[in-house]
Amino acid sequence: MAFTLPIYRAPDFAALGLSSAPDVRTLPAPRDGVAPEGYHATTMYPEYYRLNGAWVLAADSRMDCVAVVRGETVDIVEFRRLKAGDAVVVGRSEDGGEGIFLWTEGFSVEAASAEVFSFRQGRSRETAYSGDYDALYDLLRHERELGSILWVLGPACAFDAHAREAFAALVRAGYVHGLMAGNALATHDLEAGYLGTALGQDIYTQRSAPQGHYHHIDTINAVRTLGSIPAFIDSGAVKDGIIYECVKGSVPFVLVGSVRDDGPLPEVYADVYQGQDAMRGLIRKATTIICMATTLHTIATGNMTPAYRVVGGTVRPVYFYSVDVSEFSLNKLHDRGSLTAKTMVANVQDFVCNVRKGLGA
């Protein structure tokens, strides 16, 4: 069956008794980077604000920000981006009584069963994921042509020869429109192409190379010598891999560093807020996001990703997958508020190979 996007059902404000709700209240930001007392904090769900007697949807949202009224529109702004005098929405209720309405039912489907009790309703290592894989393949085929697919990768995706080639094949086949990762994923992927190892181990046999502990920093140093990842690839030092295919296919990637990074590679953002801005630049375009084996990058991405996107005036869902062999990592994503994420317990190396095979890439 061909994939079709669910139709968004906007709230019926008349039926909800909100036709005469008050306009939203605002107070000026007292100074740069500071919200007024009683500010309204945003969520990942569609939120409507009453302006001049009309309900207006905030088109580009994210969690834990504030709403700023600009004329007839509402911008969702990080606290650090507030400017003194900005008209910040105030009010802590979300039922429309203060001109703020949170809508979680836009893509809801009626329950197929009235059963109160049933086994295995959680998502764990015992869950059957066959249906999830088939649904994902249909989604990715749709999104390749009509959406934007963003992947968030941990270094495990580059440690195995078959997984590395499988993801490179997905890039070549057009299933990757953006990539986010840390210094490690890019370093070990380039190390694999340059020296055949990841952290000094052969990516096929797992045998440690003599003085292999030098390999990742030798790779970083070689890239830094040439000034950039594209220059390193253009030199012919690397002829395959994940980053290679992204560079050759003009697929944008964002690498955000951490306090423990070696080197790092020249493209890695060392300033966390510059990195956050760059990540959000890719997230704003994404309609499907798949995070694999990277707890902190996954949570960061989840916090920046709304449950919906407005495309050409139409509201559509943003699909968010998190894949990890650790149930703890997946549960932590939900604990942090990313409630619409679909989680899959799987070895990401196997997952990538399955996806490639399922898509025929």
TORMI-807464 format. One record per residue (C-alpha): x, y, z. Coordinates in nm, 2 decimals. Layout:
BEGIN
+--------+--------+--------+
!      x !      y !      z !
+--------+--------+--------+
!      X !      Y !      Z !
...
+--------+--------+--------+
# end
This chain:
BEGIN
+--------+--------+--------+
!      x !      y !      z !
+--------+--------+--------+
!   0.00 !   0.00 !   0.00 !
!   0.14 !   0.34 !  -0.10 !
!   0.22 !   0.57 !   0.19 !
!  -0.01 !   0.87 !   0.24 !
!   0.03 !   1.15 !   0.49 !
!  -0.24 !   1.18 !   0.75 !
!  -0.48 !   1.47 !   0.72 !
!  -0.44 !   1.73 !   0.99 !
!  -0.76 !   1.82 !   1.17 !
!  -0.74 !   2.18 !   1.30 !
!  -0.93 !   2.25 !   1.62 !
!  -1.29 !   2.36 !   1.59 !
!  -1.28 !   2.66 !   1.81 !
!  -1.65 !   2.72 !   1.79 !
!  -1.73 !   2.37 !   1.91 !
!  -1.47 !   2.41 !   2.18 !
!  -1.65 !   2.73 !   2.30 !
!  -1.35 !   2.95 !   2.22 !
!  -1.50 !   3.18 !   1.95 !
!  -1.50 !   3.46 !   2.19 !
!  -1.18 !   3.38 !   2.38 !
!  -0.97 !   3.67 !   2.48 !
!  -0.67 !   3.78 !   2.28 !
!  -0.34 !   3.66 !   2.41 !
!  -0.15 !   3.90 !   2.65 !
!   0.20 !   4.01 !   2.60 !
!   0.46 !   4.18 !   2.81 !
!   0.79 !   4.34 !   2.69 !
!   1.11 !   4.15 !   2.74 !
!   1.28 !   4.35 !   3.02 !
!   1.63 !   4.31 !   2.86 !
!   1.81 !   4.10 !   2.60 !
!   1.79 !   3.73 !   2.68 !
!   1.54 !   3.76 !   2.96 !
!   1.16 !   3.68 !   2.94 !
!   0.91 !   3.87 !   3.15 !
!   0.75 !   3.72 !   3.46 !
!   0.47 !   3.47 !   3.37 !
!   0.60 !   3.40 !   3.02 !
!   0.44 !   3.11 !   2.83 !
!   0.68 !   2.82 !   2.75 !
!   0.62 !   2.63 !   2.43 !
!   0.59 !   2.26 !   2.36 !
!   0.64 !   2.03 !   2.06 !
!   0.27 !   2.03 !   1.97 !
!   0.08 !   2.28 !   1.76 !
!  -0.01 !   2.59 !   1.96 !
!  -0.26 !   2.85 !   1.86 !
!  -0.26 !   3.21 !   1.98 !
!  -0.55 !   3.45 !   1.97 !
!  -0.45 !   3.77 !   1.79 !
!  -0.70 !   4.04 !   1.71 !
!  -0.99 !   3.80 !   1.74 !
!  -0.84 !   3.52 !   1.52 !
!  -0.66 !   3.20 !   1.62 !
!  -0.31 !   3.19 !   1.47 !
!  -0.09 !   2.88 !   1.46 !
!   0.28 !   2.92 !   1.53 !
!   0.43 !   2.78 !   1.22 !
!   0.78 !   2.70 !   1.34 !
!   0.80 !   2.57 !   1.70 !
!   1.02 !   2.39 !   1.94 !
!   1.02 !   2.28 !   2.30 !
!   1.11 !   2.51 !   2.59 !
!   1.10 !   2.84 !   2.41 !
!   0.89 !   3.16 !   2.43 !
!   0.63 !   3.30 !   2.19 !
!   0.69 !   3.65 !   2.06 !
!   0.41 !   3.84 !   1.88 !
!   0.52 !   4.02 !   1.57 !
!   0.22 !   4.19 !   1.40 !
!  -0.02 !   3.92 !   1.29 !
!   0.23 !   3.63 !   1.34 !
!   0.39 !   3.45 !   1.63 !
!   0.76 !   3.36 !   1.64 !
!   0.90 !   3.09 !   1.86 !
!   1.22 !   3.22 !   2.01 !
!   1.49 !   3.07 !   2.23 !
!   1.55 !   3.27 !   2.55 !
!   1.90 !   3.37 !   2.44 !
!   1.75 !   3.53 !   2.13 !
!   1.51 !   3.76 !   2.30 !
!   1.56 !   4.13 !   2.26 !
!   1.46 !   4.40 !   2.50 !
!   1.11 !   4.51 !   2.42 !
!   1.00 !   4.20 !   2.24 !
!   0.63 !   4.13 !   2.29 !
!   0.65 !   3.80 !   2.48 !
!   0.33 !   3.60 !   2.53 !
!   0.24 !   3.55 !   2.90 !
!   0.00 !   3.30 !   3.05 !
!   0.05 !   2.95 !   3.19 !
!  -0.29 !   2.79 !   3.08 !
!  -0.32 !   2.62 !   2.74 !
!  -0.70 !   2.57 !   2.72 !
!  -0.77 !   2.89 !   2.54 !
!  -0.88 !   3.09 !   2.84 !
!  -0.57 !   3.31 !   2.81 !
!  -0.56 !   3.32 !   2.44 !
!  -0.33 !   3.02 !   2.42 !
!  -0.45 !   2.68 !   2.29 !
!  -0.24 !   2.36 !   2.28 !
!  -0.37 !   2.10 !   2.03 !
!  -0.26 !   1.74 !   2.05 !
!  -0.53 !   1.58 !   1.85 !
!  -0.45 !   1.70 !   1.50 !
!  -0.33 !   1.36 !   1.37 !
!  -0.52 !   1.13 !   1.61 !
!  -0.67 !   0.81 !   1.48 !
!  -0.96 !   0.65 !   1.66 !
!  -0.86 !   0.35 !   1.87 !
!  -0.91 !   0.02 !   1.69 !
!  -0.98 !  -0.17 !   2.01 !
!  -1.16 !  -0.10 !   2.33 !
!  -0.95 !  -0.35 !   2.53 !
!  -0.85 !  -0.21 !   2.86 !
!  -0.58 !  -0.48 !   2.93 !
!  -0.34 !  -0.64 !   2.69 !
!   0.02 !  -0.76 !   2.70 !
!   0.33 !  -0.60 !   2.56 !
!   0.21 !  -0.24 !   2.49 !
!   0.55 !  -0.10 !   2.56 !
!   0.85 !  -0.08 !   2.32 !
!   1.13 !  -0.31 !   2.43 !
!   1.37 !  -0.58 !   2.31 !
!   1.07 !  -0.81 !   2.30 !
!   0.87 !  -0.59 !   2.07 !
!   0.80 !  -0.72 !   1.71 !
!   0.94 !  -0.46 !   1.48 !
!   0.86 !  -0.62 !   1.14 !
!   0.57 !  -0.39 !   1.08 !
!   0.78 !  -0.09 !   1.19 !
!   1.04 !  -0.17 !   0.93 !
!   0.78 !  -0.20 !   0.65 !
!   0.61 !   0.12 !   0.75 !
!   0.95 !   0.29 !   0.76 !
!   1.04 !   0.18 !   0.41 !
!   0.71 !   0.32 !   0.28 !
!   0.77 !   0.65 !   0.46 !
!   1.12 !   0.69 !   0.33 !
!   1.02 !   0.62 !  -0.03 !
!   0.75 !   0.90 !   0.01 !
!   0.99 !   1.14 !   0.18 !
!   1.27 !   1.09 !  -0.07 !
!   1.05 !   1.26 !  -0.33 !
!   0.82 !   1.48 !  -0.13 !
!   0.99 !   1.54 !   0.21 !
!   1.33 !   1.59 !   0.37 !
!   1.50 !   1.31 !   0.56 !
!   1.75 !   1.40 !   0.83 !
!   1.97 !   1.14 !   1.00 !
!   2.15 !   1.18 !   1.33 !
!   2.43 !   0.93 !   1.36 !
!   2.65 !   0.80 !   1.64 !
!   3.00 !   0.66 !   1.57 !
!   2.88 !   0.30 !   1.58 !
!   2.74 !   0.35 !   1.23 !
!   3.10 !   0.38 !   1.10 !
!   3.26 !   0.10 !   1.30 !
!   3.14 !  -0.18 !   1.08 !
!   3.23 !  -0.22 !   0.71 !
!   2.89 !  -0.34 !   0.60 !
!   2.70 !  -0.07 !   0.79 !
!   2.92 !   0.20 !   0.67 !
!   2.87 !   0.09 !   0.31 !
!   2.50 !   0.05 !   0.36 !
!   2.46 !   0.41 !   0.48 !
!   2.68 !   0.54 !   0.20 !
!   2.44 !   0.36 !  -0.04 !
!   2.14 !   0.53 !   0.12 !
!   2.31 !   0.87 !   0.06 !
!   2.38 !   0.78 !  -0.31 !
!   2.02 !   0.66 !  -0.35 !
!   1.88 !   1.00 !  -0.23 !
!   1.74 !   0.89 !   0.11 !
!   1.96 !   1.13 !   0.30 !
!   1.89 !   1.50 !   0.28 !
!   2.09 !   1.60 !   0.58 !
!   2.32 !   1.45 !   0.84 !
!   2.40 !   1.55 !   1.20 !
!   2.66 !   1.39 !   1.42 !
!   2.96 !   1.46 !   1.65 !
!   3.33 !   1.47 !   1.58 !
!   3.36 !   1.09 !   1.64 !
!   3.13 !   0.97 !   1.36 !
!   3.30 !   1.18 !   1.09 !
!   3.65 !   1.10 !   1.23 !
!   3.60 !   0.72 !   1.24 !
!   3.43 !   0.72 !   0.90 !
!   3.72 !   0.91 !   0.74 !
!   3.97 !   0.69 !   0.93 !
!   3.80 !   0.39 !   0.78 !
!   3.84 !   0.53 !   0.43 !
!   4.19 !   0.66 !   0.50 !
!   4.35 !   0.37 !   0.70 !
!   4.09 !   0.09 !   0.70 !
!   4.02 !   0.11 !   1.07 !
!   3.79 !   0.27 !   1.32 !
!   3.97 !   0.36 !   1.65 !
!   4.25 !   0.15 !   1.52 !
!   4.05 !  -0.17 !   1.46 !
!   3.99 !  -0.31 !   1.11 !
!   3.63 !  -0.23 !   1.03 !
!   3.57 !  -0.58 !   0.89 !
!   3.78 !  -0.82 !   1.11 !
!   3.80 !  -0.60 !   1.43 !
!   4.17 !  -0.68 !   1.45 !
!   4.38 !  -0.41 !   1.61 !
!   4.64 !  -0.25 !   1.38 !
!   4.99 !  -0.19 !   1.50 !
!   4.99 !   0.15 !   1.68 !
!   4.63 !   0.17 !   1.58 !
!   4.55 !   0.40 !   1.87 !
!   4.72 !   0.67 !   1.65 !
!   4.49 !   0.62 !   1.36 !
!   4.20 !   0.85 !   1.45 !
!   4.43 !   1.14 !   1.55 !
!   4.65 !   1.08 !   1.24 !
!   4.33 !   1.11 !   1.04 !
!   4.22 !   1.43 !   1.21 !
!   4.57 !   1.57 !   1.17 !
!   4.57 !   1.49 !   0.80 !
!   4.24 !   1.66 !   0.75 !
!   4.35 !   1.97 !   0.95 !
!   4.67 !   1.98 !   0.74 !
!   4.45 !   2.03 !   0.43 !
!   4.22 !   2.27 !   0.60 !
!   3.88 !   2.10 !   0.56 !
!   3.70 !   1.77 !   0.51 !
!   3.61 !   1.85 !   0.14 !
!   3.98 !   1.93 !   0.07 !
!   4.08 !   1.60 !   0.23 !
!   3.84 !   1.41 !   0.01 !
!   3.93 !   1.60 !  -0.30 !
!   4.29 !   1.50 !  -0.24 !
!   4.20 !   1.14 !  -0.30 !
!   4.30 !   1.03 !   0.05 !
!   3.94 !   0.88 !   0.09 !
!   3.74 !   0.73 !  -0.18 !
!   3.43 !   0.59 !   0.00 !
!   3.22 !   0.62 !   0.31 !
!   2.95 !   0.82 !   0.47 !
!   3.11 !   1.16 !   0.48 !
!   3.26 !   1.10 !   0.13 !
!   2.92 !   1.04 !  -0.02 !
!   2.77 !   1.35 !   0.16 !
!   3.05 !   1.57 !   0.02 !
!   3.02 !   1.43 !  -0.33 !
!   2.64 !   1.44 !  -0.32 !
!   2.63 !   1.79 !  -0.17 !
!   2.43 !   1.66 !   0.13 !
!   2.47 !   1.91 !   0.41 !
!   2.61 !   1.79 !   0.74 !
!   2.65 !   1.94 !   1.08 !
!   2.91 !   1.82 !   1.33 !
!   2.87 !   1.94 !   1.69 !
!   3.15 !   1.87 !   1.93 !
!   3.17 !   1.77 !   2.30 !
!   3.41 !   1.85 !   2.58 !
!   3.60 !   1.52 !   2.52 !
!   3.67 !   1.56 !   2.15 !
!   4.02 !   1.50 !   2.00 !
!   4.14 !   1.75 !   1.74 !
!   3.87 !   1.81 !   1.64 !
!   3.80 !   1.80 !   1.26 !
!   3.79 !   2.16 !   1.12 !
!   3.41 !   2.15 !   1.05 !
!   3.32 !   2.06 !   1.41 !
!   3.14 !   2.33 !   1.60 !
!   3.32 !   2.40 !   1.92 !
!   3.07 !   2.66 !   2.04 !
!   2.76 !   2.48 !   2.16 !
!   2.52 !   2.76 !   2.07 !
!   2.66 !   2.80 !   1.72 !
!   2.63 !   2.42 !   1.69 !
!   2.27 !   2.44 !   1.81 !
!   2.19 !   2.70 !   1.56 !
!   2.34 !   2.49 !   1.28 !
!   2.15 !   2.19 !   1.39 !
!   1.82 !   2.38 !   1.40 !
!   1.89 !   2.50 !   1.05 !
!   1.87 !   2.14 !   0.93 !
!   1.59 !   2.04 !   1.16 !
!   1.37 !   2.33 !   1.03 !
!   1.37 !   2.16 !   0.69 !
!   1.32 !   1.80 !   0.81 !
!   1.00 !   1.61 !   0.78 !
!   1.14 !   1.28 !   0.89 !
!   1.43 !   1.24 !   1.14 !
!   1.60 !   0.91 !   1.23 !
!   1.85 !   0.91 !   1.52 !
!   2.08 !   0.61 !   1.57 !
!   2.30 !   0.52 !   1.87 !
!   2.38 !   0.87 !   2.00 !
!   2.19 !   0.95 !   2.32 !
!   2.29 !   1.31 !   2.37 !
!   2.26 !   1.42 !   2.00 !
!   1.92 !   1.23 !   1.99 !
!   1.79 !   1.42 !   2.30 !
!   1.92 !   1.75 !   2.16 !
!   1.75 !   1.69 !   1.83 !
!   1.43 !   1.58 !   2.00 !
!   1.42 !   1.90 !   2.20 !
!   1.45 !   2.10 !   1.88 !
!   1.19 !   1.91 !   1.68 !
!   0.82 !   1.99 !   1.67 !
!   0.56 !   1.73 !   1.61 !
!   0.44 !   1.91 !   1.30 !
!   0.56 !   2.12 !   1.01 !
!   0.37 !   2.37 !   0.79 !
!   0.46 !   2.30 !   0.43 !
!   0.30 !   2.51 !   0.16 !
!   0.03 !   2.61 !   0.40 !
!  -0.05 !   2.25 !   0.49 !
!   0.01 !   2.11 !   0.84 !
!   0.18 !   1.77 !   0.83 !
!   0.35 !   1.55 !   1.09 !
!   0.72 !   1.53 !   1.15 !
!   0.82 !   1.16 !   1.18 !
!   1.08 !   1.10 !   1.45 !
!   1.26 !   0.76 !   1.49 !
!   1.51 !   0.67 !   1.76 !
!   1.71 !   0.35 !   1.72 !
!   1.94 !   0.21 !   1.98 !
!   2.04 !  -0.12 !   2.13 !
!   2.00 !   0.04 !   2.48 !
!   1.64 !   0.06 !   2.61 !
!   1.77 !   0.31 !   2.86 !
!   1.87 !   0.56 !   2.59 !
!   1.53 !   0.52 !   2.41 !
!   1.34 !   0.57 !   2.74 !
!   1.54 !   0.87 !   2.83 !
!   1.43 !   1.04 !   2.50 !
!   1.06 !   1.00 !   2.61 !
!   1.15 !   1.11 !   2.96 !
!   1.28 !   1.44 !   2.81 !
!   0.95 !   1.51 !   2.65 !
!   0.98 !   1.38 !   2.29 !
!   0.65 !   1.20 !   2.32 !
!   0.58 !   1.15 !   1.95 !
!   0.91 !   0.96 !   1.88 !
!   0.89 !   0.60 !   1.76 !
!   1.16 !   0.39 !   1.93 !
!   1.32 !   0.07 !   1.79 !
!   1.55 !  -0.14 !   2.00 !
!   1.81 !  -0.26 !   1.75 !
!   2.18 !  -0.28 !   1.68 !
!   2.22 !   0.01 !   1.45 !
!   2.46 !  -0.17 !   1.23 !
!   2.20 !  -0.43 !   1.16 !
!   1.93 !  -0.16 !   1.13 !
!   2.12 !   0.03 !   0.86 !
!   2.18 !  -0.29 !   0.66 !
!   1.81 !  -0.39 !   0.69 !
!   1.70 !  -0.05 !   0.57 !
!   1.93 !  -0.05 !   0.27 !
!   1.81 !  -0.40 !   0.18 !
!   1.44 !  -0.31 !   0.23 !
!   1.47 !   0.00 !   0.01 !
!   1.68 !  -0.18 !  -0.25 !
!   1.94 !   0.10 !  -0.23 !
+--------+--------+--------+
# end
